[in-house]
Amino acid sequence: MADAKNAASLDASVKGCTFAVADVDAQLGISGNRDHLLAALVNLLHNAFKFTHAHTEVTLSAYAKGDSVLIDVKDNCGGLPPGATANIFRPFIQVGDDKSGLGLGLSIARRHVNADGGVLGVRDLPGVGCVFTIELPVRMLH
């Protein structure tokens, strides 16, 4: 989480947004390919800052829910176009107004998360924004 926060801080300042990162329980952990999971999370944060409205807030939080760790990236992009949640993770699909990039980031991020037994999903908050969630099996640290 700290590495993702550091990587995304520049995006926040360029966009003039607030970047809020919630404290994480020190006993909470996950297992997996650190580089791939960090790349997936940084991609979600980069997209959040790319599409969120200027001078709004992007939040990053991680918490336990049952036997899972959930990592949420919430933006203020105004919400997704109708039907976008069904296709947003397909390669070469771009649903926002900014068409820079190839449209591969979310499909690669999902592949990385799935490879570690996790799930990457999105909740559309119409008129507000999106919450992208990485769900991974919990590993409590002792």
Secondary structure as UniProt FT lines:
FT   HELIX           2..15
FT   STRAND          18..21
FT   TURN            26..27
FT   HELIX           34..51
FT   TURN            54..55
FT   STRAND          57..65
FT   TURN            66..67
FT   STRAND          68..74
FT   TURN            82..83
FT   HELIX           84..87
FT   TURN            88..89
FT   TURN            91..92
FT   HELIX           105..115
FT   TURN            116..117
FT   STRAND          119..125
FT   TURN            126..128
FT   STRAND          129..137
//
